[in-house]
């Protein structure tokens, strides 16, 4: 196998359009605090095919130029929905399978679990994680195994790893139907 040549321009755009009908989980961010992480999350959401991000009790200025710069304009076509926790509780029924991406006493390894049914994934605050009240709304929790000394990774990186594993499992589930 050879790498051949990089796809650019209309060839890349045409390829991406064919994949747009594939929906990915909605991303719910509990107390996200940095514009840089929101920009990265937007870019990951676009790359995987997610159509929406819910920001719970976020203090991020959505007009911050860092967001758009890091998101590479993904913020222009992905729905951003700022909500309070109380408002989210009222719309919780929108999601059949809301899971947390968090290391908890009951979380399962995402690589050893069926995560393909997840239609919403909850992320926490960069340093404090997910609030207990928000975690209680979830159907379960998944974590990524950590092999180094550090006990966690950047939230946008963890999201990217999780969503690509979700996409892999979802495609396998479709093939096996």
C-alpha positions in Angstrom: 0.0 0.0 0.0 1.2 3.5 -0.8 0.0 6.8 0.6 -0.4 8.3 -2.9 -1.2 12.0 -2.7 -3.1 14.3 -0.4 -6.7 15.2 -1.2 -7.3 18.9 -1.6 -9.9 21.3 -2.8 -12.9 20.0 -4.6 -11.9 16.3 -4.3 -11.7 16.6 -0.5 -15.0 18.7 -0.4 -16.8 16.1 -2.5 -15.7 13.3 -0.3 -16.8 15.2 2.9 -20.2 15.9 1.4 -20.9 12.2 0.9 -20.3 11.6 4.7 -22.5 14.4 6.0 -25.6 12.3 6.4 -23.9 10.5 9.2 -25.0 12.0 12.6 -22.8 11.7 15.6 -23.7 12.3 19.3 -24.6 15.8 20.5 -21.9 17.1 22.8 -22.9 18.5 26.2 -20.3 20.5 28.0 -20.9 21.1 31.8 -19.2 24.3 32.9 -16.6 24.5 30.1 -14.4 27.5 30.8 -11.8 28.1 28.0 -12.4 29.4 24.5 -9.5 27.3 23.2 -11.2 24.1 24.3 -14.5 25.2 22.9 -12.8 25.9 19.5 -11.2 22.5 19.6 -14.5 20.8 20.5 -16.2 22.6 17.6 -13.6 21.3 15.3 -13.8 17.8 16.5 -17.6 17.9 16.4 -17.4 19.0 12.7 -14.9 16.3 11.9 -17.0 13.5 13.3 -20.4 14.8 12.0 -22.0 16.1 15.2 -24.6 18.8 14.6 -24.8 20.3 18.0 -23.1 21.3 21.2 -24.9 22.2 24.4 -23.1 24.5 26.8 -24.3 24.1 30.4 -23.7 27.0 32.7 -20.7 28.2 30.6 -19.2 31.6 31.1 -17.4 31.6 27.8 -17.8 34.6 25.6 -19.1 33.1 22.4 -17.8 36.1 20.4 -14.2 35.4 21.5 -12.1 35.4 18.3 -10.0 32.4 19.6 -13.1 30.1 19.2 -13.5 30.8 15.5 -9.8 30.7 14.8 -9.3 27.3 16.5 -12.6 26.0 15.2 -11.6 27.0 11.6 -15.1 28.2 11.0 -16.8 25.1 12.3 -18.7 27.4 14.6 -20.5 28.7 11.6 -22.5 25.5 11.0 -22.6 23.6 14.3 -25.5 24.6 16.6 -24.3 26.0 20.0 -27.0 26.0 22.6 -26.2 27.7 25.9 -28.4 26.4 28.7 -28.6 26.4 32.5 -28.7 23.0 34.2 -32.4 23.6 35.0 -33.1 24.2 31.3 -31.1 21.1 30.4 -33.1 19.0 32.8 -36.3 20.1 31.0 -34.9 18.9 27.6 -33.1 15.8 28.9 -35.8 13.6 27.2 -34.3 14.6 23.8 -31.6 12.1 24.4 -32.3 8.4 24.6 -28.7 7.5 25.7 -26.8 10.3 27.5 -23.4 9.1 28.7 -20.7 10.9 30.6 -17.0 10.8 29.5 -15.6 10.8 33.0 -13.6 8.4 35.2 -16.1 7.4 37.9 -16.4 4.5 40.3 -18.8 2.9 37.8 -17.4 4.0 34.5 -16.6 1.5 31.8 -13.6 1.4 29.4 -14.9 2.9 26.2 -12.8 0.5 24.1 -14.3 -2.5 25.9 -17.9 -1.4 25.9 -20.7 -0.9 23.3 -20.8 2.9 23.0 -22.5 2.9 19.6 -25.9 3.7 21.1 -24.7 7.0 22.7 -26.7 9.9 21.2 -25.3 12.5 23.6 -21.9 12.7 25.4 -21.4 14.8 28.5 -18.0 16.4 29.2 -17.0 18.2 32.3 -15.2 21.4 33.5 -11.5 21.3 32.6 -10.3 21.0 36.1 -13.3 19.9 38.3 -15.0 17.5 35.9 -18.7 16.9 35.7 -20.9 18.2 38.6 -22.7 15.5 40.6 -26.1 16.9 39.7 -25.3 16.7 36.0 -23.7 13.3 36.3 -26.9 12.0 37.9 -28.8 12.7 34.7 -26.6 10.2 32.7 -27.4 6.6 31.8 -23.8 5.7 32.5 -20.2 6.8 32.2 -17.3 5.8 30.0 -13.7 6.5 30.4 -10.6 6.2 28.3 -7.8 4.0 29.7 -4.8 6.1 30.8 -1.4 4.4 30.5 0.9 7.2 31.7 1.4 9.0 35.0 -1.1 11.7 34.3 -4.6 10.7 35.3 -6.4 12.6 32.5 -6.1 14.3 29.1 -7.3 17.5 27.6 -11.1 17.4 27.3 -11.1 18.1 23.5 -8.5 15.3 22.9 -10.5 12.9 25.1 -13.6 13.8 23.1 -11.8 13.1 19.8 -10.6 9.7 20.9 -14.1 8.8 22.2 -16.0 10.0 19.2 -13.8 8.2 16.7 -14.2 5.0 18.7 -18.0 5.7 18.7 -17.9 6.1 14.9 -15.9 2.9 14.5 -18.3 0.9 16.6 -21.3 2.5 15.0 -20.1 1.5 11.5 -19.4 -2.0 12.7 -23.0 -2.2 14.1 -24.4 -1.1 10.8 -22.4 -3.6 8.9 -23.6 -6.4 11.2 -27.3 -5.7 10.7 
